[in-house]
């Protein structure tokens, strides 16, 4: 994992580019719900993303919050923000079609990609990409419509 094309441990490894780097995405919230992703794709006549599950991951020194209003969800939309000592659980995926994820996430206007380092379920550090709300769309208030229940579900994924 973590950007190599195979290892001495007998695992096939990830298919990297010519530099050996693997496009890795750490998902949280609705992107961990396959039905939610499928619904979104079907509503927009989009192909389902070709993600390959790698395992679980933790994004250290970040927490989940709902400070961005989603008209589609009529309430708060999940964001990851820095918070020392906290960590955000997520799913780690090999992704080769970030352009589709950009469309789903509303990047670059509402959300933006950011590079991060996560701890994978094998205990190794891994370079990854995830999304956060752009600074232009991070208001000071917290949208709480459905937030406690959705935050609990997001953390359980």
N, C-alpha and C positions, 0 to 999 in steps of 0.2 A: 504494500500500500504506500501511500504518501508519495507517489510520483514515480515509481519504478515499474519496469516492465516484467517483473518476475523476481522470484527470490530463491534462496537456498532452502526454503522451508517446504518445498514441494508444491506450493500453491502456484497456479498459472500466472498470477499477477494481473496487472491492469494493462490494457493496450494504450501505451503512451504515444505521443507524437515523436518526430525525429529527435527531439531533445531528450526524450524519455519522460517528459512531463505528462501527467494524466489530468484531464479536465475533471475535477471533483467538485461536486455541489453538496452543500449541507442544507437539507430542507428542514423546515419547521412549519408548524401550523397546518393550513389546508393543503399544502403541497405534499404532506405525508398521507393524506386521505385520497386513496386511488379513485374512489367514487367522485370526489369533488373535482379532481383533475379531469376525469373522464367526462363529467357533466360540462365543465368549462370548455373542453375541446369540442364536444358535440355541439354545443350552442354556437360555436364559432366556425364550425366545419373545419377544425384544425386536426391534424394527425396527433395521436397521443405521443407524448415525448418518449424518446428512446433512452430511458434512464436504466442503468443497471445497478441494482442494490449492492452495496458493499458491506454495510453494517451500520451500527449505531455510532453516534459521535456526540461529543460535548463541546460546545463553544464556550471557552472559559472567559471569565470577567465580562459577561454580558447577561442581560435579563430580558424577559419578554414584557411588552407593554402594548396597550391599545391607545395610542394618542393620535392616530390617523383615522379620519372618518371615511368609511367605504360606502358609497351610495349603493353599490350592488348588494352589499350585506346589510345595509341600513343600520350601521353601527360601527364600532371600532374594528380596525384591521390590525392584525398582529405586526409588531416590529421588534427588532432586537436592538437594544441600546447598551452602551457600556455600563457596567456596574462591577466594581472590584469585588472579588470574592464569590460572585454568583456564577452560575453556568446555565447554558441553555441546551437541553437535550435535542437531538435531531437525528435525521437519517442521512447517511452518507451514500452518495450515488455517483457513478461514473456517468458523465453527461457529455455528449458531443454536439448537442443542438441548443446552445445557450440562447440563440436568437429566438427560439420558441418560448423559452423561459422568460426572456426579456418582454415579449408580448404579453404573456400571462401576468407578469409582475408589474406591467405598466412602466417598464424602464425605457428610457431614462428619466421620464417626467415625474412619476409618482414614487417609484422605488429605484434604487441603483444597486448595481453589483458592488460588492466589496470583498477584497481578499482577506482571508483570515487563516488562523491556524487552529485546528481542532484536535481533540484527543479521540482516537478511534477506539472501537471496542476491544482491540488487542493491546491497548495501552501505548500505542505509538502516536507521535505527533504527525499531523498530515496537513499540508497546504490545501486550502479549499476556497471556494467562492460561495457566497450567499448574498442575500439582498437585505437592504434596509431602506426605510422611508427616506426620501431626499430631505435635505435641510429645509427646503422651501415648503414642505408639507408636514413638518413636525411642529404642530401647534403646542401651546403650553398646557392646554387642557387635556384631560383623559376621557375618552369616550367609553362609557361603562355599559352601554346597551349590550347585554349578553356577554360582557367581558369575563366575569368570574367563571361562568360555565365553560366558555370557549377557551379560556386560559388553562383551566384544569384539563380539558380534553387535549389541548395542544401539548401540554407537558406530559400527558400519558402516552403520546404517540411515539 
